[in-house]
Amino acid sequence: MGGNTFGTLFKVTTWGESHGRALGAVIDGCPAGLPLDEEDLKVELVLRRPGRRYTTPRKEGDEPQILSGVFRGKTTGMPISVIVWNKDVVSDYYELIKETPRPGHADLAYIKKYGYEHWDYRGGGRASGRETVSRVIAGAIAKKLLSCLGVLVTGNVVNLGGEEFPSAKDPQEGLKARLSPFRVVNGDEGAEEILRNALKNKDSVGGIVEVVAWNAPSGLGEPVFDKLKADLAKALMSIPAAVGFEVGYGFKLASMRGSEARDKIVTEVGEPVLEGEKAGGMLGGISVGGNIRVRVAFKPTSSIMIPEKTVNIKTLEESDIRVPGRHDPAIVLRAVSVAEAMTAITLVDHAMRSGLLNPVRIEWNESCERLWRLYREYLPTSLS
Ligand SMILES: Cc1cc2nc3c(=O)[nH]c(=O)nc-3n(C[C@H](O)[C@H](O)[C@H](O)COP(=O)(O)O)c2cc1C
């Protein structure tokens, strides 16, 4: 039982269903002294929001309200509770298809585990991608805390529908991807073409998100089961539609020679550091100091017009089901913000566990503010 809370010291609980009255997050373990208001949360939420080009037209207002844990503009060290009311919810369609679990969705698994009569069939219920609003809220707080460690977290699409797109070479490139409607560092036109074709064929495509935590400190990760790479894998694989995880060069390393696969250890400004990011900035599951680079693969959107076979739960008759209306041709675009959020949450938890971030109170200063402000500066003007 359970499973709705993530983290050891920085504990994030998400709650709520897609078509319920509201959803939200409770963040327990955020230190006192962090300046926080609703605008800070919106800076990240706008990039996850549907309604951008090539994302679903559902109008999610995503107006977060902070209910607790903030006083006089700063966190108090008490649980921070944030609520987002669900608007633009139309459940009629789900009434029509509630006896026929949608292929690719969590419907059948929930029916088998919890029983058909207990299952919230409206919009995927708890399994909906809408749950990730709560993750992005907690992620915004985590990113803000990481600003005080000098760490910036950015993500971008590196594969869309089987086509490769470049990795971010530096934090500026990572930030610039926030301005792209396709969340790519370079190649908006190519990405648009892929999505246009998918839509034309009433189909969808998958993709891969790369997340980089720039300038991460060394020492994050606890041997042996709470290695940083293991916790990042759990965090990122818990995102709906995530199907694969890689650290650094990932699966590519499996087909390389030992002589090619190691990162050199070199001296830089009087410090031994890794040259290259083949290992994703971690050795033995502990960060070595520098950039942490991970990837997560997302499957194509399941809700498409092309029919697929399913079974009526009551009659056990087989039939075809298709999802009418305009759909999201690629989940991966909206998953970037979620992947960044889960990475940031994991890093904050480990920074506290390693004694690098005071879990009780923090001193917010000009250098924290300067880094945090960058996220706000890299927002498409249509969204800010
Ligand atoms: C931000 C986000 C939005 C999503 N939106 C959709 C969607 O519009 N249509 C859809 O079929 N799946 C969508 N998904 C994926 C489903 O929620 C997911 O495939 C489903 O819950 C089954 O889980 P699984 O794919 O992890 O097995 C979305 C996922 C995320 C992260």
Ligand as a Chemical Component Dictionary entry (heavy atoms), coordinates in Angstrom:
data_LIG
# 
_chem_comp.id                   LIG 
_chem_comp.type                 NON-POLYMER 
_chem_comp.pdbx_formal_charge   0 
_chem_comp.three_letter_code    LIG 
# 
loop_
_chem_comp_atom.comp_id 
_chem_comp_atom.atom_id 
_chem_comp_atom.alt_atom_id 
_chem_comp_atom.type_symbol 
_chem_comp_atom.charge 
_chem_comp_atom.model_Cartn_x 
_chem_comp_atom.model_Cartn_y 
_chem_comp_atom.model_Cartn_z 
_chem_comp_atom.pdbx_ordinal 
LIG C1  C1  C 0 2.591  15.246 -18.769 1  
LIG C2  C2  C 0 1.925  13.981 -19.252 2  
LIG C3  C3  C 0 0.772  14.065 -20.037 3  
LIG C4  C4  C 0 0.166  12.913 -20.519 4  
LIG N1  N1  N 0 -0.914 13.046 -21.340 5  
LIG C5  C5  C 0 -1.429 11.950 -21.969 6  
LIG C6  C6  C 0 -2.439 12.099 -22.941 7  
LIG O1  O1  O 0 -2.902 13.204 -23.248 8  
LIG N2  N2  N 0 -2.903 10.954 -23.551 9  
LIG C7  C7  C 0 -2.401 9.717  -23.264 10 
LIG O2  O2  O 0 -2.815 8.732  -23.870 11 
LIG N3  N3  N 0 -1.442 9.557  -22.320 12 
LIG C8  C8  C 0 -0.942 10.629 -21.662 13 
LIG N4  N4  N 0 0.058  10.479 -20.713 14 
LIG C9  C9  C 0 0.539  9.124  -20.396 15 
LIG C10 C10 C 0 -0.400 8.325  -19.514 16 
LIG O3  O3  O 0 -0.682 9.011  -18.326 17 
LIG C11 C11 C 0 0.234  6.951  -19.214 18 
LIG O4  O4  O 0 0.635  6.340  -20.399 19 
LIG C12 C12 C 0 -0.731 6.031  -18.519 20 
LIG O5  O5  O 0 -1.025 6.513  -17.240 21 
LIG C13 C13 C 0 -0.198 4.596  -18.377 22 
LIG O6  O6  O 0 0.997  4.577  -17.661 23 
LIG P1  P1  P 0 2.336  3.929  -18.268 24 
LIG O7  O7  O 0 2.431  4.454  -19.671 25 
LIG O8  O8  O 0 3.430  4.447  -17.382 26 
LIG O9  O9  O 0 2.166  2.445  -18.229 27 
LIG C14 C14 C 0 0.685  11.623 -20.198 28 
LIG C15 C15 C 0 1.834  11.554 -19.386 29 
LIG C16 C16 C 0 2.466  12.708 -18.934 30 
LIG C17 C17 C 0 3.720  12.599 -18.116 31 
# 
loop_
_chem_comp_bond.comp_id 
_chem_comp_bond.atom_id_1 
_chem_comp_bond.atom_id_2 
_chem_comp_bond.value_order 
_chem_comp_bond.pdbx_ordinal 
LIG C1  C2  SING 1  
LIG C2  C3  SING 2  
LIG C2  C16 DOUB 3  
LIG C3  C4  DOUB 4  
LIG C4  N1  SING 5  
LIG C4  C14 SING 6  
LIG N1  C5  DOUB 7  
LIG C5  C6  SING 8  
LIG C5  C8  SING 9  
LIG C6  O1  DOUB 10 
LIG C6  N2  SING 11 
LIG N2  C7  SING 12 
LIG C7  O2  DOUB 13 
LIG C7  N3  SING 14 
LIG N3  C8  DOUB 15 
LIG C8  N4  SING 16 
LIG N4  C9  SING 17 
LIG N4  C14 SING 18 
LIG C9  C10 SING 19 
LIG C10 O3  SING 20 
LIG C10 C11 SING 21 
LIG C11 O4  SING 22 
LIG C11 C12 SING 23 
LIG C12 O5  SING 24 
LIG C12 C13 SING 25 
LIG C13 O6  SING 26 
LIG O6  P1  SING 27 
LIG P1  O7  DOUB 28 
LIG P1  O8  SING 29 
LIG P1  O9  SING 30 
LIG C14 C15 DOUB 31 
LIG C15 C16 SING 32 
LIG C16 C17 SING 33 
# 
